[in-house]
């Protein structure tokens, strides 16, 4: 046997390094896509990445073998070559698979590097075994072989280290190219060390036939190189399109250009996992719906864009801005103290308050901000968003145009509200509701003239729940509609019963909700309640607020008209408490105005007295009755009588009471010459 001595082609060696460089850079780009994908998409990117990296590493190895020229025509065994390629792809898959874990400790890194290195060694020496020439054999220096294997493991561990550190995509481009160059050098070092471990032998007859002038197979070299470069080019184009086009469509808001809710979720998962502390500012624009309804959605969109531009300017202060939808925005801070977050909220509110010039309109708008901080108010996305949202609604409740920091009291209120909402859905079925009644008194005749039905909830765990607490929940959830149907039925039955045997009947009034009008079931509810109770329509009064009237005057009138034909009475409740629409008073078939209790609570104020005088005078000119709510003392009674109002309602006459107590109150009121408080009647 004769030893064959060869030589390396420097240009082909350079080509092998360039391929190793580009393969390494592609791998660092792919590891980012794999880490930021989920489900089947992640599996697809992992398989594609393993194929690209594996075939690229194998190409570098194959070209490296072609760079070594020993003067004989070498052929390659196709099955063994394919096995070599599969080993390279398998090792690459192991590398990408390990990057899926959020945390990789040293032991896992070493184990993964060993498995990946073993795959590269298998790829290299299987590829060497595919070289074929008659009587040629390859022998290996065991020390150089071991050295090449060690280099392969070290190279694999280094590659995994780079993969883990570059998977978040935050590193600069130059650092990625530097890492790719180191990986390329390491891969080439392993390959050429392995080549150095090999010695080629062949028989004397074959050796004598060596001419030494056999050229490199340029066609094979160029073909393998171009195919590999084409694969990497297609991969880079796919990554570019995914990042610049598809990702932008998926993670940006088309109206404002801000990051959207999907981007927020990704930001939580990728950027905040290791943050020591961060804050959320949940912003909602105040009265935005009014602008949308009055000026149109086009102007509303322009306003949202203008607000987004102002919010974007605050990103220099350390905030990342997201648009969640509609007029809701979220700003996330990282590593800022509470005082800094509060100052940021103040700056944002001041910026939003500045005027907007849109389509010839000078608009003014304010915002309400809720703040939650991690880890004080939670450590996961859901709890922090709920906390910030709760604080934002608290800011609105306190008057809007301000920020509010979430606290434990809000947390307790939130938990209580969630519990109430859950139990409210079963309260009707479990007979937990009761109707109490508060009498209305005519001071001129010194007798009751009717009662108002007021809903009460006896909660099995919380006891008596205030209507101010559970009615808004019922409004928001839509449960107010079936609840109102039940109250109407109960009030009509009770009214029919207490009027049996009475010479002068007492009417009952029931409060209506805007949700009942929106449901279009008002007539059906009232007619059903009257038929099942046998109550005359003239003894039922429906109390509606100014808010309901302003909601849709034409629709309200249309739904009330058939009820008036049945004799049902209509009154405007809490008159003067909201945005009074005086122009609609003559359009709606009211019979009574109820002066809001606010005016009695401030009855010592000259301005409030003047307004009460005006309301009473207006009602008389429109031939409407007037009832004053919230009467609590004789001074208020004297003032109302002097102003021309004799019908009153309030604690001076009686607090709301259960049906049994009302029956007793009505009996006793027949034998007294003046009204008494419920405390004096019932102890």
C-alpha positions as CSV (number, residue, x, y, z in Angstrom):
1,X,0.0,0.0,0.0
2,X,1.2,3.5,-0.8
3,X,0.4,6.6,1.1
4,X,-1.2,9.3,-0.9
5,X,-0.1,12.9,-0.2
6,X,-2.5,15.7,-1.1
7,X,-2.7,19.5,-1.0
8,X,-5.4,22.0,-0.3
9,X,-6.8,24.6,-2.6
10,X,-6.9,27.9,-0.7
11,X,-9.7,29.4,-2.7
12,X,-12.0,26.4,-2.0
13,X,-11.1,26.5,1.7
14,X,-12.1,30.2,1.7
15,X,-15.4,29.2,0.0
16,X,-16.0,26.6,2.7
17,X,-15.5,29.2,5.4
18,X,-17.8,31.7,3.7
19,X,-20.5,29.0,3.5
20,X,-19.9,28.2,7.2
21,X,-20.3,32.0,8.0
22,X,-23.5,32.4,6.1
23,X,-24.9,29.2,7.6
24,X,-24.1,30.3,11.1
25,X,-25.7,33.7,10.5
26,X,-28.8,32.1,9.1
27,X,-29.0,29.8,12.1
28,X,-28.9,32.8,14.5
29,X,-31.8,34.4,12.5
30,X,-33.8,31.2,12.5
31,X,-33.4,30.7,16.3
32,X,-35.3,34.0,16.8
33,X,-38.2,32.9,14.6
34,X,-38.3,29.5,16.3
35,X,-38.3,31.0,19.8
36,X,-41.1,33.5,18.9
37,X,-43.5,31.0,17.3
38,X,-46.0,28.6,18.8
39,X,-47.6,25.4,18.0
40,X,-47.4,24.0,14.4
41,X,-45.8,27.2,13.2
42,X,-43.0,26.7,15.7
43,X,-42.6,23.1,14.6
44,X,-42.5,24.2,10.9
45,X,-39.7,26.8,11.6
46,X,-37.8,24.2,13.7
47,X,-37.8,21.6,10.8
48,X,-37.0,24.3,8.2
49,X,-34.2,25.6,10.4
50,X,-32.7,22.1,11.0
51,X,-32.8,21.4,7.2
52,X,-31.2,24.8,6.3
53,X,-28.5,24.6,9.0
54,X,-27.9,20.9,8.5
55,X,-27.6,21.0,4.8
56,X,-25.4,24.1,5.0
57,X,-23.0,22.5,7.5
58,X,-22.9,19.4,5.3
59,X,-22.1,21.6,2.3
60,X,-19.2,23.2,4.1
61,X,-18.0,19.7,5.0
62,X,-18.4,18.5,1.4
63,X,-16.6,21.5,-0.1
64,X,-13.9,21.1,2.5
65,X,-13.3,17.5,1.3
66,X,-13.2,18.7,-2.3
67,X,-10.6,21.3,-1.3
68,X,-8.2,18.4,-0.5
69,X,-6.7,17.2,-3.8
70,X,-4.8,13.9,-3.8
71,X,-4.6,13.5,-7.6
72,X,-7.0,10.6,-8.1
73,X,-10.6,10.8,-9.4
74,X,-12.8,10.5,-6.3
75,X,-16.4,9.4,-6.5
76,X,-19.0,9.5,-3.7
77,X,-21.3,6.7,-2.5
78,X,-24.8,8.3,-2.7
79,X,-26.5,6.3,0.2
80,X,-23.6,7.0,2.6
81,X,-23.6,10.7,1.5
82,X,-27.4,10.9,2.2
83,X,-26.8,9.3,5.6
84,X,-24.1,12.0,6.3
85,X,-26.6,14.7,5.4
86,X,-29.3,13.2,7.7
87,X,-26.8,13.2,10.6
88,X,-26.1,16.9,10.1
89,X,-29.8,17.7,9.9
90,X,-30.4,15.7,13.0
91,X,-27.7,17.5,15.0
92,X,-29.1,20.8,13.8
93,X,-32.6,19.8,15.0
94,X,-31.2,19.0,18.4
95,X,-29.6,22.5,18.6
96,X,-32.9,24.3,17.7
97,X,-35.0,22.1,19.9
98,X,-32.9,22.9,22.9
99,X,-33.5,26.7,22.4
100,X,-37.3,26.2,22.9
101,X,-36.8,25.9,26.7
102,X,-37.1,29.3,28.5
103,X,-34.2,28.5,30.8
104,X,-31.1,26.4,29.9
105,X,-28.7,25.5,32.7
106,X,-25.1,24.5,32.2
107,X,-25.8,20.8,32.5
108,X,-28.4,20.9,29.8
109,X,-26.1,23.0,27.6
110,X,-23.3,20.5,28.0
111,X,-25.6,17.5,27.3
112,X,-27.0,19.2,24.3
113,X,-23.5,20.2,23.1
114,X,-22.4,16.5,23.4
115,X,-25.4,15.2,21.5
116,X,-25.0,17.8,18.8
117,X,-21.2,17.3,18.6
118,X,-21.8,13.6,18.2
119,X,-24.1,14.3,15.3
120,X,-21.5,16.5,13.6
121,X,-18.8,13.9,14.1
122,X,-21.0,11.3,12.7
123,X,-21.8,13.6,9.7
124,X,-18.1,14.3,9.1
125,X,-16.7,10.8,9.3
126,X,-19.7,9.2,7.5
127,X,-19.1,11.8,4.7
128,X,-15.4,10.8,4.6
129,X,-16.5,7.1,4.3
130,X,-18.5,8.0,1.2
131,X,-15.3,8.8,-0.7
132,X,-14.6,6.0,-3.2
133,X,-11.6,5.0,-5.4
134,X,-10.5,1.4,-6.2
135,X,-8.1,0.0,-3.6
136,X,-8.2,3.3,-1.7
137,X,-8.6,3.2,2.1
138,X,-8.6,5.8,4.8
139,X,-6.9,5.4,8.2
140,X,-7.2,7.8,11.1
141,X,-4.8,9.0,13.8
142,X,-6.7,8.3,17.0
143,X,-5.3,11.4,18.8
144,X,-6.3,13.7,16.0
145,X,-9.7,11.9,15.8
146,X,-10.3,12.5,19.5
147,X,-9.2,16.1,19.1
148,X,-11.7,16.7,16.2
149,X,-14.5,15.1,18.3
150,X,-13.6,17.4,21.3
151,X,-13.6,20.4,18.9
152,X,-17.0,19.3,17.6
153,X,-18.5,19.2,21.1
154,X,-16.9,22.6,22.1
155,X,-18.2,24.1,18.9
156,X,-21.7,22.7,19.5
157,X,-21.7,24.1,23.1
158,X,-20.6,27.5,21.7
159,X,-23.3,27.4,19.1
160,X,-26.0,26.6,21.7
161,X,-24.7,29.4,23.9
162,X,-25.0,31.8,21.0
163,X,-28.5,30.5,20.1
164,X,-29.8,31.1,23.6
165,X,-28.3,34.6,23.7
166,X,-29.5,35.6,20.3
167,X,-33.0,34.2,20.4
168,X,-34.7,37.3,21.8
169,X,-33.6,39.3,18.7
170,X,-32.3,42.2,20.8
171,X,-28.6,42.0,19.8
172,X,-27.1,44.3,17.3
173,X,-26.4,43.1,13.7
174,X,-22.6,43.4,14.0
175,X,-22.6,41.2,17.1
176,X,-24.6,38.6,15.2
177,X,-22.1,38.6,12.4
178,X,-19.2,38.4,14.9
179,X,-20.8,35.4,16.5
180,X,-21.5,33.8,13.1
181,X,-17.8,34.3,12.2
182,X,-16.7,32.6,15.4
183,X,-19.1,29.7,14.8
184,X,-17.8,29.4,11.2
185,X,-14.2,29.3,12.3
186,X,-15.1,26.7,14.9
187,X,-16.9,24.5,12.4
188,X,-14.0,24.8,9.9
189,X,-11.5,24.1,12.6
190,X,-13.3,20.9,13.5
191,X,-13.6,19.8,9.8
192,X,-10.0,20.4,8.9
193,X,-8.8,18.8,12.2
194,X,-10.8,15.8,11.1
195,X,-9.3,15.9,7.7
196,X,-5.8,16.1,9.3
197,X,-6.6,12.9,11.2
198,X,-7.0,11.0,8.0
199,X,-4.3,9.4,5.9
200,X,-5.2,8.0,2.4
201,X,-3.7,4.7,1.1
202,X,-4.1,2.8,-2.1
203,X,-2.5,-0.1,-4.0
204,X,0.8,0.3,-5.9
205,X,-0.8,-0.4,-9.3
206,X,-3.4,2.3,-8.6
207,X,-0.8,4.6,-7.2
208,X,1.4,4.3,-10.4
209,X,-1.6,5.4,-12.4
210,X,-1.9,8.7,-10.6
211,X,-1.2,11.5,-13.0
212,X,-1.5,14.4,-10.5
213,X,-3.2,16.7,-13.0
214,X,-6.8,15.7,-12.3
215,X,-8.7,19.0,-11.8
216,X,-11.4,19.8,-9.2
217,X,-14.9,18.9,-10.3
218,X,-16.0,22.5,-10.8
219,X,-19.5,21.4,-11.9
220,X,-20.1,19.5,-8.7
221,X,-18.5,22.2,-6.6
222,X,-20.5,25.1,-8.1
223,X,-23.8,23.1,-8.1
224,X,-23.6,22.2,-4.4
225,X,-22.6,25.7,-3.5
226,X,-25.3,27.4,-5.5
227,X,-28.0,25.0,-4.2
228,X,-26.9,25.7,-0.6
229,X,-26.8,29.5,-1.2
230,X,-30.2,29.4,-2.8
231,X,-31.7,27.5,0.2
232,X,-30.2,30.2,2.5
233,X,-31.4,33.0,0.3
234,X,-35.0,31.6,0.3
235,X,-34.8,31.3,4.0
236,X,-33.6,34.9,4.5
237,X,-36.4,36.2,2.2
238,X,-39.0,34.2,4.2
239,X,-37.6,35.6,7.5
240,X,-37.5,39.2,6.0
241,X,-41.1,39.0,4.8
242,X,-42.3,37.4,8.0
243,X,-40.6,40.2,10.1
244,X,-41.3,43.2,8.0
245,X,-44.7,42.4,6.4
246,X,-46.6,39.6,8.1
247,X,-45.3,40.5,11.6
248,X,-46.1,44.2,11.1
249,X,-49.7,43.2,10.0
250,X,-50.1,40.9,13.0
251,X,-48.5,43.1,15.7
252,X,-49.4,46.7,14.8
253,X,-52.6,48.7,14.9
254,X,-53.6,49.7,11.3
255,X,-55.2,53.0,12.4
256,X,-52.4,54.4,14.6
257,X,-49.3,52.4,13.8
258,X,-48.9,51.6,17.5
259,X,-48.3,48.1,18.7
260,X,-51.6,46.2,19.2
261,X,-52.9,43.7,21.8
262,X,-51.0,40.8,20.2
263,X,-47.8,42.8,20.5
264,X,-48.6,43.5,24.1
265,X,-49.0,39.8,24.9
266,X,-45.6,39.1,23.2
267,X,-44.0,42.0,25.1
268,X,-45.2,40.5,28.3
269,X,-43.8,37.1,27.4
270,X,-40.5,38.1,26.0
271,X,-39.4,41.4,27.5
272,X,-40.8,41.4,31.0
273,X,-40.1,37.9,32.2
274,X,-36.8,38.8,33.8
275,X,-37.7,42.4,34.7
276,X,-37.3,43.3,38.4
277,X,-40.3,45.7,38.3
278,X,-42.6,47.2,35.7
279,X,-45.7,49.3,35.6
280,X,-48.9,49.4,33.5
281,X,-50.8,52.6,32.7
282,X,-54.3,51.8,31.4
283,X,-55.6,54.9,29.6
284,X,-59.2,55.4,28.5
285,X,-60.4,58.6,26.8
286,X,-63.3,60.4,28.6
287,X,-66.5,61.2,26.6
288,X,-65.0,59.8,23.4
289,X,-68.3,58.3,22.4
290,X,-69.9,61.7,22.3
291,X,-67.4,62.9,19.8
292,X,-67.9,59.8,17.7
293,X,-71.7,60.2,17.8
294,X,-71.8,63.9,17.1
295,X,-69.0,64.5,14.6
296,X,-68.8,61.0,13.1
297,X,-66.4,58.1,13.2
298,X,-64.0,59.7,10.7
299,X,-63.3,62.6,13.1
300,X,-63.1,60.0,15.9
301,X,-60.4,58.1,14.0
302,X,-58.5,61.3,13.5
303,X,-58.7,62.0,17.2
304,X,-57.4,58.5,18.1
305,X,-54.5,59.0,15.7
306,X,-53.7,62.4,17.3
307,X,-53.8,60.9,20.8
308,X,-51.6,58.0,19.6
309,X,-49.0,60.5,18.3
310,X,-48.9,62.3,21.6
311,X,-48.5,59.0,23.5
312,X,-45.8,58.0,21.2
313,X,-43.8,61.0,22.2
314,X,-43.7,59.7,25.8
315,X,-41.8,56.6,24.8
316,X,-38.7,58.6,25.2
317,X,-39.5,58.6,29.0
318,X,-39.3,54.8,29.1
319,X,-42.8,53.7,28.1
320,X,-43.9,51.2,25.5
321,X,-47.3,52.2,24.0
322,X,-50.0,49.8,22.8
323,X,-53.5,50.4,21.4
324,X,-55.9,47.8,22.8
325,X,-58.9,49.0,20.7
326,X,-61.4,51.8,20.5
327,X,-60.2,54.6,22.8
328,X,-58.2,52.3,25.1
329,X,-54.4,52.5,25.3
330,X,-51.8,50.8,27.5
331,X,-48.4,52.1,28.4
332,X,-45.8,49.7,29.9
333,X,-42.8,50.9,31.9
334,X,-39.8,48.8,32.8
335,X,-37.5,49.5,35.8
336,X,-39.2,52.7,36.8
337,X,-40.1,53.6,40.4
338,X,-43.7,54.4,41.4
339,X,-43.0,58.2,41.6
340,X,-41.6,58.1,38.1
341,X,-44.6,56.2,36.8
342,X,-47.0,58.7,38.5
343,X,-45.1,61.6,36.9
344,X,-45.4,60.0,33.5
345,X,-49.1,59.6,34.1
346,X,-49.4,63.3,35.0
347,X,-47.4,64.3,31.9
348,X,-49.7,62.2,29.7
349,X,-52.9,63.7,31.1
350,X,-51.5,67.2,30.6
351,X,-50.6,66.4,27.0
352,X,-54.0,64.8,26.2
353,X,-55.8,67.9,27.6
354,X,-54.3,70.2,25.0
355,X,-56.7,71.1,22.1
356,X,-57.0,69.2,18.9
357,X,-57.7,70.9,15.6
358,X,-59.3,68.3,13.4
359,X,-61.4,68.9,10.2
360,X,-62.1,72.5,11.2
361,X,-63.1,71.5,14.8
362,X,-61.3,72.5,17.9
363,X,-61.8,69.5,20.2
364,X,-60.9,69.1,23.9
365,X,-60.8,65.7,25.6
366,X,-59.4,64.3,28.8
367,X,-58.3,60.8,29.9
368,X,-58.5,58.6,32.9
369,X,-55.5,56.4,33.8
370,X,-55.3,53.3,36.0
371,X,-51.9,52.3,37.3
372,X,-50.8,48.8,38.5
373,X,-47.2,47.9,39.5
374,X,-45.4,44.6,39.5
375,X,-44.8,42.7,41.8
376,X,-47.0,44.7,44.3
377,X,-50.3,44.2,42.3
378,X,-49.4,40.9,40.6
379,X,-46.8,39.2,38.5
380,X,-48.8,37.8,35.6
381,X,-50.3,39.6,32.7
382,X,-54.0,38.9,33.6
383,X,-53.8,40.1,37.2
384,X,-51.9,43.3,36.3
385,X,-54.3,44.2,33.4
386,X,-57.3,43.6,35.7
387,X,-55.7,45.8,38.4
388,X,-54.9,48.6,36.0
389,X,-58.4,48.4,34.4
390,X,-60.0,48.5,37.8
391,X,-57.9,51.5,38.8
392,X,-58.9,53.3,35.6
393,X,-62.6,52.9,36.2
394,X,-62.0,54.2,39.8
395,X,-60.4,57.2,38.2
396,X,-63.5,57.7,36.1
397,X,-65.7,57.3,39.1
398,X,-63.7,60.0,41.0
399,X,-64.5,62.5,38.3
400,X,-62.3,61.6,35.3
401,X,-59.2,63.5,34.0
402,X,-56.9,62.0,36.6
403,X,-54.9,58.8,37.4
404,X,-55.6,56.3,40.1
405,X,-53.2,53.8,41.6
406,X,-54.5,50.3,42.3
407,X,-54.7,49.3,45.9
408,X,-55.9,46.4,48.1
409,X,-59.2,48.1,48.8
410,X,-59.9,48.1,45.1
411,X,-58.9,44.4,45.0
412,X,-61.4,43.7,47.8
413,X,-64.1,45.7,45.9
414,X,-63.3,43.9,42.7
415,X,-63.5,40.4,44.3
416,X,-66.8,41.4,46.0
417,X,-68.1,42.7,42.7
418,X,-67.2,39.5,40.9
419,X,-68.9,37.5,43.6
420,X,-72.0,39.7,43.4
421,X,-72.2,39.4,39.6
422,X,-71.9,35.7,39.8
423,X,-74.6,35.4,42.5
424,X,-76.8,38.0,40.8
425,X,-77.5,35.6,38.0
426,X,-79.1,33.1,40.3
427,X,-80.8,35.6,42.7
428,X,-84.1,35.6,40.9
429,X,-84.3,31.8,40.8
430,X,-83.4,31.5,44.5
431,X,-86.0,34.1,45.6
432,X,-83.4,36.4,47.1
433,X,-85.0,39.6,45.9
434,X,-87.7,41.4,47.8
435,X,-89.6,44.6,47.1
436,X,-89.8,47.4,49.7
437,X,-92.1,50.3,49.4
438,X,-91.7,54.0,50.3
439,X,-95.0,56.0,50.6
440,X,-95.7,59.3,48.9
441,X,-97.5,61.9,51.0
442,X,-99.9,64.7,50.2
443,X,-99.3,67.4,52.8
444,X,-102.4,69.4,51.7
445,X,-104.8,66.5,52.5
446,X,-102.5,64.9,55.1
447,X,-102.7,61.4,53.6
448,X,-100.7,58.9,51.5
449,X,-101.3,59.0,47.8
450,X,-99.1,56.2,46.5
451,X,-95.9,54.2,47.1
452,X,-92.7,53.7,45.2
453,X,-91.4,50.1,44.7
454,X,-87.8,49.7,45.6
455,X,-85.8,46.5,45.0
456,X,-83.7,44.9,47.8
457,X,-81.4,42.0,47.6
458,X,-80.9,39.6,50.6
459,X,-77.6,38.0,49.7
460,X,-76.9,34.7,51.6
461,X,-73.3,35.7,52.3
462,X,-73.2,39.5,52.3
463,X,-76.5,40.1,53.8
464,X,-78.5,43.1,52.6
465,X,-76.8,44.5,49.5
466,X,-77.4,48.2,48.6
467,X,-79.2,48.9,45.3
468,X,-76.4,51.4,44.5
469,X,-74.0,48.5,44.4
470,X,-75.9,45.8,42.6
471,X,-78.2,47.8,40.2
472,X,-75.1,49.0,38.1
473,X,-74.0,45.4,37.9
474,X,-77.4,44.4,36.7
475,X,-77.4,47.2,34.1
476,X,-74.0,46.2,32.8
477,X,-74.8,42.5,32.5
478,X,-78.3,42.9,31.1
479,X,-79.9,41.2,34.1
480,X,-81.8,44.4,34.8
481,X,-84.4,43.4,32.2
482,X,-85.7,40.1,33.8
483,X,-85.3,41.7,37.2
484,X,-87.5,44.7,36.1
485,X,-90.1,42.2,34.8
486,X,-90.2,40.5,38.2
487,X,-90.4,43.8,40.1
488,X,-93.3,44.9,37.9
489,X,-95.2,41.7,38.5
490,X,-94.7,41.7,42.3
491,X,-95.5,45.4,42.7
492,X,-98.7,45.1,40.7
493,X,-99.8,42.1,42.7
494,X,-99.1,43.8,46.0
495,X,-100.8,47.0,44.8
496,X,-104.0,45.1,43.9
497,X,-104.0,43.4,47.3
498,X,-103.5,46.5,49.5
499,X,-106.2,48.4,47.6
500,X,-108.9,45.8,48.3
501,X,-111.4,47.5,50.6
502,X,-109.7,50.9,50.4
503,X,-112.0,53.9,49.4
504,X,-109.1,55.9,48.0
505,X,-106.7,53.6,46.1
506,X,-103.0,54.0,46.3
507,X,-100.9,53.7,43.1
508,X,-97.5,52.1,42.8
509,X,-94.6,53.4,40.9
510,X,-91.7,51.3,39.4
511,X,-88.4,52.6,38.2
512,X,-87.4,51.8,34.6
513,X,-84.0,51.3,33.1
514,X,-82.7,52.3,29.7
515,X,-81.9,48.7,29.1
516,X,-85.7,47.9,29.3
517,X,-86.4,50.4,26.5
518,X,-83.5,49.0,24.5
519,X,-84.9,45.4,24.8
520,X,-88.2,46.6,23.2
521,X,-90.0,44.5,25.9
522,X,-91.5,47.3,27.9
523,X,-95.1,47.0,26.6
524,X,-95.1,43.2,27.0
525,X,-93.8,43.5,30.6
526,X,-96.3,46.0,31.7
527,X,-99.3,44.4,30.0
528,X,-98.4,41.0,31.4
529,X,-98.0,42.4,34.9
530,X,-101.4,44.2,34.7
531,X,-103.2,41.1,33.4
532,X,-101.8,38.6,35.9
533,X,-102.5,40.9,38.8
534,X,-105.9,42.3,37.6
535,X,-104.6,45.8,38.5
536,X,-106.0,48.8,36.7
537,X,-103.5,50.7,34.5
538,X,-104.2,54.0,36.2
539,X,-102.8,52.6,39.5
540,X,-99.4,51.8,37.9
541,X,-96.8,54.6,37.4
542,X,-93.5,54.2,35.5
543,X,-90.6,56.4,36.6
544,X,-88.1,57.2,33.9
545,X,-85.0,59.4,34.3
546,X,-83.7,62.2,32.1
547,X,-80.9,59.9,30.9
548,X,-83.5,57.5,29.3
549,X,-85.3,60.5,27.7
550,X,-82.1,61.8,26.1
551,X,-81.1,58.3,25.0
552,X,-83.6,58.3,22.2
553,X,-86.6,60.6,22.5
554,X,-88.6,59.2,19.5
555,X,-88.2,55.6,20.6
556,X,-89.2,56.4,24.2
557,X,-92.3,58.2,23.1
558,X,-93.2,55.3,20.7
559,X,-92.9,52.7,23.5
560,X,-94.8,54.8,26.1
561,X,-97.7,55.7,23.8
562,X,-99.6,52.3,24.0
563,X,-99.1,52.2,27.8
564,X,-100.7,55.7,28.2
565,X,-103.6,54.4,26.2
566,X,-104.1,51.7,28.9
567,X,-104.1,54.4,31.6
568,X,-100.5,53.8,32.9
569,X,-99.0,56.9,34.4
570,X,-95.5,58.3,33.5
571,X,-93.3,60.4,35.8
572,X,-89.8,61.9,35.3
573,X,-87.6,60.8,38.1
574,X,-84.6,62.7,39.6
575,X,-85.6,65.8,37.6
576,X,-82.8,68.4,37.7
577,X,-80.0,65.9,38.5
578,X,-78.8,65.3,35.0
579,X,-78.7,67.0,31.7
580,X,-82.3,68.3,31.6
581,X,-83.8,68.3,28.1
582,X,-86.5,70.9,28.6
583,X,-87.4,70.9,25.0
584,X,-88.6,67.3,25.2
585,X,-90.9,67.7,28.2
586,X,-93.9,68.5,26.0
587,X,-93.1,65.5,23.7
588,X,-93.2,62.8,26.3
589,X,-96.5,62.0,28.0
590,X,-95.5,62.8,31.6
591,X,-98.0,63.4,34.4
592,X,-95.5,64.0,37.2
593,X,-92.1,65.6,37.8
594,X,-90.1,64.3,40.7
595,X,-87.6,66.8,42.0
596,X,-84.3,65.2,42.8
597,X,-83.4,64.8,46.5
598,X,-80.2,66.8,45.9
599,X,-82.3,70.0,46.2
600,X,-83.7,69.0,49.6
601,X,-80.3,68.1,50.9
602,X,-79.1,71.6,50.0
603,X,-82.4,73.3,50.7
604,X,-80.7,76.0,52.7
605,X,-78.9,77.2,49.5
606,X,-80.7,80.3,47.9
607,X,-79.7,79.1,44.5
608,X,-81.2,75.6,45.1
609,X,-84.4,77.2,46.4
610,X,-84.7,79.3,43.3
611,X,-84.3,76.3,41.1
612,X,-87.0,74.4,43.1
613,X,-89.4,77.4,42.6
614,X,-88.6,77.4,38.9
615,X,-89.3,73.6,38.5
616,X,-92.6,73.9,40.4
617,X,-93.7,76.9,38.3
618,X,-92.7,75.1,35.1
619,X,-94.7,72.0,36.1
620,X,-97.8,74.1,36.8
621,X,-97.6,75.8,33.4
622,X,-97.3,72.3,31.8
623,X,-100.2,70.9,34.0
624,X,-97.9,68.4,35.6
625,X,-97.9,67.2,39.2
626,X,-94.7,67.7,41.3
627,X,-93.3,65.4,44.0
628,X,-90.3,66.4,46.0
629,X,-87.9,63.6,47.0
630,X,-85.7,63.4,50.0
631,X,-87.8,65.3,52.5
632,X,-86.5,64.8,56.0
633,X,-87.7,67.6,58.3
634,X,-90.5,70.1,58.8
635,X,-88.5,73.0,57.6
636,X,-88.3,71.4,54.1
637,X,-92.0,70.7,54.2
638,X,-92.8,74.3,55.0
639,X,-90.5,75.5,52.2
640,X,-92.1,73.2,49.7
641,X,-95.7,74.2,50.7
642,X,-94.8,77.8,50.4
643,X,-93.4,77.2,46.9
644,X,-96.6,75.4,45.9
645,X,-95.6,71.8,46.2
646,X,-97.7,69.6,48.5
647,X,-96.7,66.1,47.4
648,X,-93.6,64.8,49.0
649,X,-91.6,61.6,49.7
650,X,-88.8,61.0,52.1
651,X,-87.6,59.6,55.5
652,X,-89.7,62.2,57.3
653,X,-92.7,60.2,56.3
654,X,-91.2,56.7,56.1
655,X,-88.2,54.8,55.1
656,X,-88.7,52.0,52.5
657,X,-90.3,49.1,54.2
658,X,-91.4,45.5,53.5
659,X,-94.9,44.7,52.4
660,X,-96.0,43.6,55.9
661,X,-94.7,46.8,57.5
662,X,-96.4,48.9,54.8
663,X,-99.8,47.3,55.6
664,X,-99.3,48.3,59.2
665,X,-98.2,51.8,58.3
666,X,-101.2,52.3,56.1
667,X,-103.5,51.2,58.9
668,X,-101.9,53.5,61.4
669,X,-101.8,56.5,59.0
670,X,-105.6,56.4,58.8
671,X,-105.7,57.3,62.6
672,X,-103.1,60.1,62.8
673,X,-103.7,63.7,62.1
674,X,-100.1,64.2,60.9
675,X,-97.4,62.0,59.4
676,X,-95.0,60.2,61.6
677,X,-91.7,58.7,60.9
678,X,-91.3,55.0,60.5
679,X,-89.2,54.9,63.6
680,X,-92.1,56.3,65.7
681,X,-94.6,53.9,64.2
682,X,-92.5,50.7,64.5
683,X,-90.3,51.6,67.4
